[in-house]
Amino acid sequence: MKRSPLHFLRSLTVQILLALLLGAVLGSLWPGLGQRLEILATIFIRLVLVIIAPLVFSTLVVGIAGSGELRKLGAMAAQAIAYFLLVTAAVMLLAFVLGNLFQPGQGLTPPAEGVAPPTPPAEEASFWVRLFPQNIVDAVVRGDVLQIVVFSLLFAVALVLTGERGRPMVEFCRSLAEVMYRFTDIIMMLAPVGVLGATAGLVGKHGLRVGENFFWLTVAVYAGLGLVFLGLYPLLCFWFRVPVGAFFRAVKEPFAIAFATTSSAAALPKAMEAMEAFGAPRRVVAFVLPTGYSFNLAGSTLYIGVAALFLAQAFNLPLSLAEQAALAATLYVVAKGVPLVPRGSLVALVAGLASFGLPAEVVGAGFGFLLAIDPILDMPRTGVNVVGNCLAAAVVSRWQGESRG
């Protein structure tokens, strides 16, 4: 069957890029119209925010309790989680170093009048107390994603300890997660409309000079992803005695699928097949790879960290070193709750910034900023995510003494 000459227009990425260009033209030629079109971005952002609580809850519960094997897996589960936490902490640190080094948001907007400074926790004790919800419904209504994450983790552990009688609830959460993925797909079909409104409003207010800031944001993110892929991953291979050349040859197809589709989920079957062929035991692969999609998204973690500083700089909200550390900790926790979803990194970023206490207008406008450029940054970070999870399976296999690679 002959393809239509315009078949490429069916790609969401192409649609978003075209909307970006159209929005820039409209905002540049007719600034007033561009600012009025910003309402499209506002509506889209509200639709994104409404999915966060059920999405975080269902995906975390399924990721932890879905296999029902945590008690049996024991040491392997502990090793995998420890590896995930250490690697993503290192990547978040790198992200904040790059964000401060490149200053990608510097000079994007003048000091915002009426924009309150961020309100991070005043005391360490207060921060830890506020992690734990006293009313989960209230946490959902307020959009406190940190409390939702903590509740979801405890709920998942309770389900595992309940055993077979908790299985129906696990299946309910699995179904809820699938529904939320489809819900997200529907919302993301509107992404070009949101990008059009966001870009038109942005250019209508500030002109085309925003392109320079987007350039430096892209440079910072690509530099970080390159350091992770070509620096951190080979270093981890050497440290844990994983054959570097053989490993990267094994993961080239999963990486290509993830890069081309911008979907970690699309690459999962091929990644599992590739790691089994590499020599990782099936039981390790079956646990580590799916769990890694909740806990080990190195590419997304780096992007979220750099983007958060980009927005703080763009809106002239200076953060002290202590405030940056608190923001990094907030993003680190929240990022564990949004795997596999298209534009999931943006969803996690919005949730994290809101939980940290950045003003609502910064969070909303920031989402519009980043949505416009997201397709350019999505492909490499998705590829880095998938390769990082494959490496985690190889490392845990080594720790278990069962690797044949």
Buried (B, 14 or more C-beta within 10 A) or exposed (E): EEEEEEEEEEEBBEBBBBBBEBBBBBBBEBBEEBBBBBEBBBEBBEBBBEBBBBBBBBBBBBBBBBBBBBEEBEEBBEBBBEBBBEBBBBBBBBBBBBBBEBBBBEEBBEEBEEBEEBEBBEEEEEBEEBBEBEEBEEBBEBBBBBBBBBBBBEBBBEBBEBEEEBEEBBEEBBEBBEEBBEBBEEBBEBBBBBBBBBBBBBBBBBEEEBEEBBEBBBEBBBBBBEBBBEEBBBEBBEEBEBBEEBBBEBBEBBBBBBBEBBBBBBBBEBBBBBBBEBBBBEBBBBBBBBBBBBBBBBBBBBBBBBBBBBBBBBBBBEBEEEBBBBBBBBBBBBBBBBBBBBBBBBBBBBBBBBBBBBBEEBBBBBBBBBBBBBBBBBBBBBBBBBBBBBBBBBBBBBBBEBBEB
